[in-house]
Amino acid sequence: MREAILLIGVFASPYAGFLLLALGQTSNWNLVLNAPVRRQPPRRAFRIAGTALLVASLTLALLRDGPAFGSILWTVALTITGMAAVATLTWQKPLLRMILRSAVTRDRSPVTAPSMPNRIRHKEPAPAE
């Protein structure tokens, strides 16, 4: 039973990690949400979480099968889950949209892109004499 749970973790964590890394990009974020940019993705948080999930997958693979076969298992898991993440981003946008919208509405902190100031101050031309 322990082996099966670890194997599920080896494959589930990089899948979620790749999705987070992909959704950290503005183009994927806009495609999934299907809306004009009002909020930018929390890039840093998505990158840190995605990387942590990839490292967790390696840790689980090494814990499950040791360094010899664990590294091979991890490589296979990265390949399969990477393709699965691409397929999900391509064909399951409504599912990701539902998950992201629920996450965005729970987050009350404003995550916005750096924008231009409302008024750009120009020097007034000197009056002609």
Backbone as a printed PyTorch tensor [residue, N CA C, xyz], in Angstrom:
tensor([[[  0.8220,  -1.1910,   0.0000],
         [  0.0000,   0.0000,   0.0000],
         [  0.8680,   1.2580,   0.0000]],

        [[  1.9240,   1.2300,   0.7720],
         [  2.8410,   2.3770,   0.8420],
         [  3.4440,   2.6620,  -0.5290]],

        [[  3.8130,   1.5920,  -1.2470],
         [  4.4270,   1.7480,  -2.5680],
         [  3.4530,   2.3970,  -3.5470]],

        [[  2.1870,   1.9980,  -3.4690],
         [  1.1830,   2.5500,  -4.3750],
         [  0.9510,   4.0370,  -4.0990]],

        [[  0.8940,   4.4060,  -2.8410],
         [  0.6870,   5.8190,  -2.4820],
         [  1.8810,   6.6520,  -2.9310]],

        [[  3.0840,   6.1370,  -2.7370],
         [  4.2720,   6.8670,  -3.1920],
         [  4.2830,   7.0010,  -4.7120]],

        [[  3.8510,   5.9500,  -5.4220],
         [  3.8160,   6.0130,  -6.8790],
         [  2.8130,   7.0450,  -7.3680]],

        [[  1.6760,   7.1240,  -6.7060],
         [  0.6920,   8.1580,  -7.0560],
         [  1.2950,   9.5400,  -6.8190]],

        [[  2.0040,   9.7040,  -5.7170],
         [  2.6610,  10.9790,  -5.4390],
         [  3.7410,  11.3200,  -6.4510]],

        [[  4.4710,  10.2950,  -6.9240],
         [  5.5300,  10.5080,  -7.9150],
         [  4.9410,  11.0620,  -9.2060]],

        [[  3.7320,  10.6390,  -9.5560],
         [  3.1230,  11.1010, -10.7980],
         [  2.2090,  12.3200, -10.6060]],

        [[  1.5830,  12.4630,  -9.4540],
         [  0.6620,  13.5790,  -9.2390],
         [  1.3960,  14.8960,  -8.9900]],

        [[  2.4970,  14.8560,  -8.2670],
         [  3.1740,  16.1130,  -7.9370],
         [  3.8230,  16.7920,  -9.1470]],

        [[  4.4860,  16.0960, -10.0770],
         [  5.0050,  16.8450, -11.2160],
         [  3.9080,  17.3200, -12.1610]],

        [[  2.7920,  16.5810, -12.2050],
         [  1.6640,  17.0340, -13.0320],
         [  1.1670,  18.3890, -12.5320]],

        [[  0.9380,  18.4830, -11.2410],
         [  0.5080,  19.7610, -10.6620],
         [  1.6060,  20.8130, -10.7920]],

        [[  2.8600,  20.3980, -10.6420],
         [  3.9710,  21.3450, -10.7770],
         [  4.0830,  21.9170, -12.1740]],

        [[  3.9450,  21.0570, -13.1900],
         [  4.0020,  21.5490, -14.5720],
         [  2.8260,  22.4690, -14.8750]],

        [[  1.6470,  22.1600, -14.3530],
         [  0.5060,  23.0520, -14.5700],
         [  0.7380,  24.4080, -13.9190]],

        [[  1.3030,  24.4120, -12.7240],
         [  1.5890,  25.6920, -12.0680],
         [  2.6440,  26.4850, -12.8310]],

        [[  3.6760,  25.8050, -13.3060],
         [  4.7040,  26.5060, -14.0830],
         [  4.1190,  27.0800, -15.3670]],

        [[  3.2290,  26.3410, -16.0040],
         [  2.6160,  26.8310, -17.2440],
         [  1.6570,  27.9840, -16.9750]],

        [[  0.8800,  27.8870, -15.9080],
         [ -0.0770,  28.9460, -15.6020],
         [  0.6060,  30.1970, -15.0660]],

        [[  1.8580,  30.1020, -14.7130],
         [  2.6140,  31.2810, -14.3080],
         [  2.9650,  32.1780, -15.4750]],

        [[  2.7490,  31.6860, -16.6820],
         [  2.9980,  32.4950, -17.8810],
         [  1.7120,  33.2300, -18.2550]],

        [[  1.8510,  34.4790, -18.6040],
         [  0.6920,  35.3100, -18.8930],
         [ -0.1340,  34.7620, -20.0490]],

        [[  0.5110,  34.2330, -21.0840],
         [ -0.2470,  33.7420, -22.2370],
         [ -1.1390,  32.5610, -21.8450]],

        [[ -0.6210,  31.6080, -21.0930],
         [ -1.4490,  30.4840, -20.6570],
         [ -2.5290,  30.9270, -19.6810]],

        [[ -2.1750,  31.8530, -18.8080],
         [ -3.1440,  32.3880, -17.8440],
         [ -4.3370,  33.0050, -18.5710]],

        [[ -4.0620,  33.7970, -19.6070],
         [ -5.1370,  34.4450, -20.3610],
         [ -5.9540,  33.4300, -21.1490]],

        [[ -5.3010,  32.4240, -21.7340],
         [ -6.0220,  31.4120, -22.4890],
         [ -6.9500,  30.6000, -21.5970]],

        [[ -6.5030,  30.2770, -20.4130],
         [ -7.3330,  29.4720, -19.5140],
         [ -8.4900,  30.2900, -18.9680]],

        [[ -8.2220,  31.5010, -18.5220],
         [ -9.2870,  32.3290, -17.9550],
         [-10.2010,  32.9070, -19.0190]],

        [[ -9.7350,  32.9490, -20.2720],
         [-10.5420,  33.4100, -21.3960],
         [-11.1110,  34.8020, -21.1350]],

        [[-10.2870,  35.6660, -20.6430],
         [-10.7130,  37.0140, -20.3060],
         [ -9.5500,  37.9600, -20.5350]],

        [[ -9.8580,  39.2390, -20.7380],
         [ -8.7590,  40.1960, -20.8520],
         [ -7.9860,  40.2750, -19.5470]],

        [[ -6.7590,  40.7170, -19.6680],
         [ -5.8860,  40.7500, -18.4970],
         [ -6.3740,  41.8180, -17.5320]],

        [[ -6.8490,  41.3680, -16.4000],
         [ -7.1550,  42.2760, -15.3100],
         [ -6.2280,  41.9940, -14.1510]],

        [[ -5.9110,  40.7210, -14.0200],
         [ -4.9920,  40.2870, -12.9700],
         [ -3.9120,  39.4480, -13.6260]],

        [[ -2.7120,  39.7020, -13.2600],
         [ -1.6060,  38.8990, -13.7470],
         [ -1.4530,  37.6750, -12.8580]],

        [[ -0.9360,  36.5940, -13.4080],
         [ -0.7310,  35.4160, -12.5600],
         [  0.3190,  35.7000, -11.4900]],

        [[  0.1610,  35.1090, -10.3390],
         [  1.1910,  35.2660,  -9.3040],
         [  2.4190,  34.4450,  -9.6870]],

        [[  3.2410,  35.0040, -10.5650],
         [  4.3530,  34.2690, -11.1770],
         [  5.2980,  33.6500, -10.1590]],

        [[  5.7370,  34.4460,  -9.2470],
         [  6.7410,  33.9520,  -8.2890],
         [  6.1770,  32.7950,  -7.4550]],

        [[  4.9580,  32.9320,  -6.9890],
         [  4.3530,  31.8690,  -6.1820],
         [  4.1680,  30.6020,  -7.0060]],

        [[  3.7240,  30.7580,  -8.2570],
         [  3.5310,  29.5890,  -9.1170],
         [  4.8550,  28.9140,  -9.4320]],

        [[  5.8880,  29.6940,  -9.6640],
         [  7.1960,  29.1060,  -9.9680],
         [  7.7810,  28.3690,  -8.7690]],

        [[  7.6710,  28.9710,  -7.6150],
         [  8.2060,  28.3210,  -6.4060],
         [  7.4290,  27.0460,  -6.1100]],

        [[  6.1010,  27.1190,  -6.1820],
         [  5.2850,  25.9330,  -5.8970],
         [  5.5180,  24.8420,  -6.9410]],

        [[  5.6040,  25.2210,  -8.2220],
         [  5.8510,  24.2350,  -9.2710],
         [  7.1900,  23.5450,  -9.1100]],

        [[  8.2160,  24.3120,  -8.8040],
         [  9.5400,  23.7350,  -8.5950],
         [  9.5610,  22.8430,  -7.3600]],

        [[  8.8900,  23.2710,  -6.3110],
         [  8.8270,  22.4560,  -5.0890],
         [  8.1240,  21.1230,  -5.3550]],

        [[  7.0970,  21.1470,  -6.1870],
         [  6.4010,  19.9020,  -6.5070],
         [  7.2740,  18.9710,  -7.3490]],

        [[  8.0800,  19.5290,  -8.2390],
         [  8.9940,  18.6880,  -9.0140],
         [ 10.0580,  18.0540,  -8.1200]],

        [[ 10.5740,  18.8330,  -7.1870],
         [ 11.5660,  18.3000,  -6.2480],
         [ 10.9200,  17.2600,  -5.3230]],

        [[  9.6760,  17.5090,  -4.9280],
         [  8.9710,  16.5310,  -4.0890],
         [  8.7880,  15.2180,  -4.8290]],

        [[  8.5310,  15.3060,  -6.1190],
         [  8.3850,  14.0900,  -6.9190],
         [  9.6890,  13.2980,  -6.9570]],

        [[ 10.7970,  13.9950,  -7.1240],
         [ 12.0940,  13.3150,  -7.1070],
         [ 12.3340,  12.6560,  -5.7490]],

        [[ 12.0140,  13.3650,  -4.7110],
         [ 12.1980,  12.8210,  -3.3660],
         [ 11.3540,  11.5610,  -3.1590]],

        [[ 10.1110,  11.5960,  -3.6080],
         [  9.2400,  10.4290,  -3.4700],
         [  9.7400,   9.2540,  -4.2990]],

        [[ 10.2370,   9.5370,  -5.5040],
         [ 10.7490,   8.4560,  -6.3560],
         [ 11.9860,   7.8200,  -5.7280]],

        [[ 12.8790,   8.6300,  -5.1830],
         [ 14.0740,   8.0910,  -4.5410],
         [ 13.7160,   7.3240,  -3.2670]],

        [[ 12.7220,   7.8040,  -2.5490],
         [ 12.2750,   7.1260,  -1.3400],
         [ 11.6400,   5.7780,  -1.6810]],

        [[ 10.9090,   5.7470,  -2.7810],
         [ 10.1920,   4.5250,  -3.1580],
         [ 11.1280,   3.4510,  -3.6930]],

        [[ 12.0440,   3.8270,  -4.6060],
         [ 12.8280,   2.8250,  -5.3270],
         [ 14.3320,   2.9830,  -5.1940]],

        [[ 14.8000,   3.9080,  -4.4030],
         [ 16.2420,   4.0830,  -4.2650],
         [ 16.8140,   4.9120,  -5.4010]],

        [[ 18.1010,   5.2280,  -5.3210],
         [ 18.6920,   6.1180,  -6.3230],
         [ 18.8080,   5.4990,  -7.7130]],

        [[ 18.9550,   4.1930,  -7.8250],
         [ 19.1650,   3.5730,  -9.1370],
         [ 17.8960,   3.6410,  -9.9820]],

        [[ 16.8270,   3.0120,  -9.5090],
         [ 15.6060,   2.9880, -10.2970],
         [ 14.7420,   4.2220, -10.0420]],

        [[ 14.9090,   4.8520,  -8.8940],
         [ 14.1200,   6.0480,  -8.5830],
         [ 14.3650,   7.1840,  -9.5530]],

        [[ 15.6220,   7.3650,  -9.9630],
         [ 15.9140,   8.4360, -10.9250],
         [ 15.3210,   8.1260, -12.2940]],

        [[ 15.2980,   6.8400, -12.6700],
         [ 14.6660,   6.4620, -13.9430],
         [ 13.1570,   6.6680, -13.8510]],

        [[ 12.5700,   6.2680, -12.7460],
         [ 11.1310,   6.4510, -12.5400],
         [ 10.7700,   7.9250, -12.5850]],

        [[ 11.5990,   8.7640, -11.9790],
         [ 11.3300,  10.1970, -11.9660],
         [ 11.3910,  10.7740, -13.3770]],

        [[ 12.3630,  10.3360, -14.1750],
         [ 12.4830,  10.8040, -15.5520],
         [ 11.2520,  10.4040, -16.3650]],

        [[ 10.7990,   9.1760, -16.1770],
         [  9.5900,   8.7160, -16.8690],
         [  8.3830,   9.5280, -16.3990]],

        [[  8.2920,   9.7710, -15.1050],
         [  7.1760,  10.5440, -14.5600],
         [  7.1760,  11.9640, -15.1160]],

        [[  8.3510,  12.5740, -15.2450],
         [  8.4230,  13.9260, -15.8090],
         [  7.9400,  13.9420, -17.2520]],

        [[  8.3420,  12.9360, -18.0200],
         [  7.9420,  12.8780, -19.4220],
         [  6.4300,  12.7100, -19.5570]],

        [[  5.8810,  11.7570, -18.8430],
         [  4.4510,  11.4720, -18.9600],
         [  3.6090,  12.6290, -18.4250]],

        [[  3.9730,  13.1450, -17.2780],
         [  3.1650,  14.2230, -16.6980],
         [  3.3350,  15.5340, -17.4470]],

        [[  4.4880,  15.7440, -18.0670],
         [  4.6520,  16.9340, -18.9080],
         [  3.7070,  16.8990, -20.0890]],

        [[  3.6100,  15.7350, -20.7370],
         [  2.6750,  15.6070, -21.8620],
         [  1.2300,  15.7080, -21.3790]],

        [[  0.9450,  15.1610, -20.2040],
         [ -0.4070,  15.2530, -19.6550],
         [ -0.7840,  16.7000, -19.3200]],

        [[  0.1770,  17.4580, -18.8240],
         [ -0.0870,  18.8680, -18.5140],
         [ -0.3660,  19.6590, -19.7870]],

        [[  0.3790,  19.3760, -20.8520],
         [  0.1330,  20.0420, -22.1350],
         [ -1.2560,  19.6780, -22.6580]],

        [[ -1.6170,  18.3990, -22.5620],
         [ -2.9430,  17.9770, -23.0140],
         [ -4.0430,  18.6450, -22.1900]],

        [[ -3.8210,  18.7730, -20.8970],
         [ -4.8140,  19.4300, -20.0470],
         [ -4.9610,  20.8970, -20.4210]],

        [[ -3.8500,  21.5810, -20.6450],
         [ -3.9150,  22.9890, -21.0350],
         [ -4.5740,  23.1620, -22.4030]],

        [[ -4.4470,  22.1520, -23.2500],
         [ -5.0160,  22.2460, -24.5870],
         [ -6.5030,  21.9280, -24.6060]],

        [[ -6.9070,  20.8410, -23.9350],
         [ -8.2720,  20.3430, -24.1060],
         [ -9.1630,  20.4800, -22.8820]],

        [[ -8.6200,  20.7830, -21.7430],
         [ -9.4410,  20.8640, -20.5300],
         [ -9.4050,  22.2550, -19.9090]],

        [[ -9.4940,  23.2670, -20.7410],
         [ -9.4690,  24.6370, -20.2210],
         [-10.6380,  24.9340, -19.2790]],

        [[-11.8560,  24.4250, -19.5520],
         [-12.9470,  24.7300, -18.6090],
         [-12.6850,  24.2150, -17.1960]],

        [[-12.0770,  23.0510, -17.0790],
         [-11.7550,  22.5160, -15.7520],
         [-10.7290,  23.4000, -15.0510]],

        [[ -9.6800,  23.7730, -15.7710],
         [ -8.6660,  24.6590, -15.1750],
         [ -9.2470,  26.0310, -14.8670]],

        [[-10.1400,  26.5100, -15.7330],
         [-10.7700,  27.8120, -15.5230],
         [-11.5710,  27.7970, -14.2240]],

        [[-12.3130,  26.7230, -13.9880],
         [-13.1100,  26.6140, -12.7750],
         [-12.2090,  26.6060, -11.5380]],

        [[-11.1090,  25.8690, -11.5970],
         [-10.1820,  25.8030, -10.4680],
         [ -9.5290,  27.1610, -10.2250]],

        [[ -9.0780,  27.8090, -11.3080],
         [ -8.4130,  29.1080, -11.1570],
         [ -9.3650,  30.1790, -10.6580]],

        [[-10.5730,  30.2020, -11.1750],
         [-11.5230,  31.2350, -10.7290],
         [-11.8550,  31.0750,  -9.2580]],

        [[-11.9680,  29.8340,  -8.8060],
         [-12.2460,  29.6520,  -7.3780],
         [-11.0420,  30.0820,  -6.5430]],

        [[ -9.8320,  29.8510,  -7.0500],
         [ -8.6310,  30.2740,  -6.3260],
         [ -8.4870,  31.7900,  -6.3530]],

        [[ -8.8130,  32.4120,  -7.4740],
         [ -8.6620,  33.8660,  -7.6070],
         [ -9.6780,  34.5880,  -6.7440]],

        [[-10.8970,  34.0670,  -6.6550],
         [-11.8990,  34.7630,  -5.8540],
         [-11.6250,  34.6240,  -4.3630]],

        [[-10.9450,  33.5530,  -3.9470],
         [-10.5930,  33.4120,  -2.5400],
         [ -9.4680,  34.3440,  -2.1530]],

        [[ -8.5840,  34.6310,  -3.0910],
         [ -7.4350,  35.4800,  -2.8100],
         [ -7.8810,  36.9300,  -2.8490]],

        [[ -7.7890,  37.5950,  -1.7580],
         [ -8.2230,  38.9940,  -1.6920],
         [ -7.0930,  39.9860,  -1.9440]],

        [[ -5.8760,  39.4940,  -2.0340],
         [ -4.7730,  40.4150,  -2.2530],
         [ -4.7030,  40.7810,  -3.7290]],

        [[ -4.5130,  42.0460,  -4.0320],
         [ -4.4600,  42.4370,  -5.4330],
         [ -3.1580,  41.9820,  -6.0810]],

        [[ -3.2950,  41.2660,  -7.1680],
         [ -2.1320,  40.8300,  -7.9350],
         [ -2.3040,  41.4580,  -9.3050]],

        [[ -1.6580,  42.5710,  -9.5200],
         [ -1.8430,  43.2790, -10.7740],
         [ -0.5040,  43.4930, -11.4390]],

        [[ -0.5950,  43.7080, -12.7110],
         [  0.6180,  43.9920, -13.4690],
         [  1.0510,  45.4160, -13.1830]],

        [[  2.3410,  45.6640, -13.2710],
         [  2.7680,  47.0450, -13.1110],
         [  2.1570,  47.8760, -14.2240]],

        [[  1.5680,  48.9700, -13.8790],
         [  0.8940,  49.7720, -14.8910],
         [  1.4780,  51.1770, -14.9190]],

        [[  1.1230,  51.8530, -15.9660],
         [  1.5680,  53.2400, -16.1110],
         [  0.7590,  54.0900, -15.1290]],

        [[  1.3400,  55.1610, -14.6510],
         [  0.5710,  56.0420, -13.7780],
         [ -0.6090,  56.6290, -14.5380]],

        [[ -1.6570,  56.9730, -13.7940],
         [ -2.8560,  57.5010, -14.4350],
         [ -2.5740,  58.7710, -15.2180]],

        [[ -1.7630,  59.6220, -14.6560],
         [ -1.4270,  60.8680, -15.3510],
         [  0.0660,  60.9340, -15.5560]],

        [[  0.4390,  61.1600, -16.7600],
         [  1.8530,  61.3670, -17.0550],
         [  2.0670,  62.8680, -17.0730]],

        [[  2.9680,  63.2940, -16.2510],
         [  3.1990,  64.7330, -16.1400],
         [  4.1600,  65.1910, -17.2210]],

        [[  3.6880,  66.1360, -17.9710],
         [  4.5180,  66.7240, -19.0140],
         [  4.8680,  68.1400, -18.5810]],

        [[  6.0180,  68.5360, -19.0370],
         [  6.3860,  69.9260, -18.7650],
         [  5.5330,  70.8040, -19.6440]],

        [[  5.0090,  71.8260, -19.0220],
         [  4.2060,  72.7970, -19.7730],
         [  5.1530,  73.6340, -20.6320]],

        [[  4.7940,  73.8530, -21.8680],
         [  5.6690,  74.6990, -22.6850],
         [  5.7080,  76.1200, -22.1180]],

        [[  6.8700,  76.7130, -22.2350],
         [  7.0200,  78.0780, -21.7270],
         [  6.1460,  79.0080, -22.5650]],

        [[  5.5070,  79.9580, -21.8870],
         [  4.6530,  80.8860, -22.6380],
         [  5.4990,  81.7240, -23.6030]],

        [[  4.9400,  81.9170, -24.7950],
         [  5.6450,  82.7070, -25.8140],
         [  5.5650,  84.1760, -25.4150]],

        [[  6.6740,  84.8510, -25.5450],
         [  6.7040,  86.2650, -25.1480],
         [  6.6080,  87.1800, -26.2980]]])
